[in-house]
Amino acid sequence: MKKQILIYIPFVLILTLTLAYSQEPKTEELKAEVPELTAYHKVIYKLWHVLWPGKNVKGIAEIYPDILSGAENLKMAKLPGILRDKEKIWKENVDKLINIVNDLKTAIDNNDSVQILKKSEELHSQYEKLVRIIKPVTKELDEFHQVLYVLYHYYVPEYNIEKIKSTAPELKQKMEALKKSKLPERLKAKEKEFQNAIIKLEKEVDNFVKLSSGKFDRETITSSLNRVHTAYQKVEKIFD
């Protein structure tokens, strides 16, 4: 009997500690922001809206150290947790930006005004591409993703039943708002594809919410949420 008690007590202690220290995402982890990209906007704005229109190649050469340091900061930047799925495409496009910055330096060294202006234009375009990668397409898609994120990376992997049950209805609420979401004018051509993907996402969300409201095990709830996550990624991929 004493041996059974000794075995039982540590188990209860471990279970209690596991529940007590269940992880929660930090606020900054849920923000689709990269401070280094925001800071770089000041340099890009001067390049594109002040110097480039006047073909001021001398001015562009003068701010090149700022252009370079801002690009190097982007190379070292860490994406917040909610953007972890964007890691590959982010790095690829940061590398492209770095190459353009290097080409700009060559043009400056060669005093090639045509190439200086051309590479400045390419740099601006590449910066805008980075902004589009991290910027949510719509507010409603971002809010849906924030709820999905905590379920997919925290509550379901931990098999935190209480959190799963309390958060699933919130995912459904965000889904309802997402169904009414409208794309910005620049993306209107993709509206039909977007809406079709949303319909498929809603089906998986409904299945997950229904499952979470009853009895479930770790395997079935994980499998269901994986399908939600895959459907969400298909929505995102429309705009890659």
Buried (B, 14 or more C-beta within 10 A) or exposed (E): EEEEEEEEEEEEEEEEEEEEEEEEBEEEBBBBBBEBBEEBEEBBEBBBEEBBEEBBBEBBBEBBEBBBEBBEBBEEBEBBBBBEBBEEBBEEBBEBBBBBBEBBBEBBEEEBBEBBBBBBBBBBEBBEEBBBBBEBBBEBBBBBBBBBBBBBBBBBEBBBBEBBBEBBEBBBEBBEBBEEBEBEEEBEEBEEBBEEBBEBBBEBBEBBBEBBEEEBEEEEBBEBBBBBBEBBEBBBEBBE
